[in-house]
Amino acid sequence: MSLTFCNLHFSQKPNRVVYLSQPLMKQLKLTGKKTVSIKLGKEVITAAVKPIKKTGHHLYVSSGVRQLIRIPKSGSVYVTSTGEDEVQLGPLIGVLTDSGYGSTGPFGTRTGFIKQLLRLGEKQAFFFAFTPRDINWQNDTVNGHFVNAQGGWYRKIVPLPDVVYNRLPSRKAETTSSIQSLRERFIRKKIPFFNWSFFNKSDVYKMLEGDTEAQMHMPESINNPTPEKIKELLEKHQFVYYKPTAGSLGNGIYRLTYHPKRGYFARYRRGGSNVLLRFNNFKSLMRMLTARHGGLLSRYVIQQGIRLVEIDGCPLDFRFHMHKNGKNEWVPVGIGAKKAGRGSVTTHIKNGGSLMTPEHALGRTFGPRAGEVLDYAKRVAVKLCQCIERNYPHTLGELGLDLGIDRDGEVYMFEANAKPGRSIFKHPALKEEGRASLTYILEHCLFLSRFRRRENG
């Protein structure tokens, strides 16, 4: 298999011919060939091939070929030959999302992120965004959103892509039968699709139950615990977190505490402020939880509380934004330290938390040992991603891990997110990591589509 970069040009000739510069013919091992199969995404046609005298790697495509395989634009692109007289252009990469509401562009609040990603990738791939409604399964085509050189949007119908990066924003939409069948259709057509769906907290705990390597770094957790189990864990650990399995942004989370002499305490967030309640006995605590959530408590999970490192009496946790690189290895790309707001159950920024760099946070808690603790946490994060990946049936390329570090420097995973938010990259000191994160997404798409990056010779 030969892979190289080339300059793709459009010719006005209506015939089905591709013209290749002689160095490119040689690179692709096509010298002397009369016809070739040209492939883009899932579309393949046969065309006559003609050499032209030109230095460098140039490929001219007649309008007949362009229309038949729906090449969206000219410019720099990878080209690969499989040795079977087939030449593939690309990769054709689709970002699956949903249309937004309001005037913030075609994808609402995600428009800016998607535009950044598409602009970064345009020099190496045909990169577009699309929604479930943009797919025509009868024709195996997608009406994609592309970004032009001025940063504006335009639409082009293209073949089904080589790889799909899933950024569908809604947990609810993902559980519908139409989205489930959409994902399965891509897999049946052998189109790599990452990340499959949001995780539920209980799914992750269940998935890693038998993985001894992961269990070393996981607090004790029980899905849909009975009142007896809640009481048992409270007495065993003194404090626990009680949270909805499909929750996000810290909504519906309780920190429950047990003091043998003072009774039971529940701390939670209500209407924009932090609440602390005391109960003389366990039954009255359970009565309050049942009154507030009733049958929904069956969707809750209880988790052992860990004595985390603190700054100014406020606990810290860490968001590790992990990516697969172009060699299919996990790397920690961005790390944000989140300090809880006073009296808050969680470290979420909207609940009064604040964001710091890990170096700053660990410097204040571990002093000269900060670098060593951070390196250890990075190694644990990579190991945990590997554990999740080997127990998960679908393709992953990105994970957000919420990790805690206790006073001895030991690392625990509280949550794993298959579609992590990008709020940590808003910190001025993490802007560079935010850009790197986009590069890793592109690199992994190149890996999955088998267009591995290689310097042009």
Buried (B, 14 or more C-beta within 10 A) or exposed (E): EBBBBBBBEBBEBEEBBBBBBBBBBBBBEBEEBEEBBBBBBBBBBBBBBEBEEBEEBBBBBBBBBBEBBBBBBBEBBBBBBBEEBBBBBBBBBBBBBBBBEEEEBBBBEBBEBBBBBBBBBBEBBBBBBBBBEBBEEEEEBBBBBBBEEEEEBEBBEBBBBBBBBBBBBEBEEBEEEEBEEBBEBBBEEEBBBBBBBBBBBBBBBEBBEEBEEBEBBBBBBBBEBEBEEBBBBBEEBBBBBBBBBBBBEBBBBBBBBBEEEEBBBBBBBEEEEBEEEEBEEBEEBBEBBEEBBEEEBEBBBBBBBBEBBBBEEBBBBBBBBBBBBBEEEBBBBBBBBBBBBEBBBBBBBEBBBBBBBBBEBBBBBBEEEBEEBBEBBBEBBBBBBBBBBEBBEBBBBBBBBBBBBEEEBBBBBBBBBBBBEBBBBEBEEBEEBBBBBBBBBBBBBBBBBBBBBEEEE
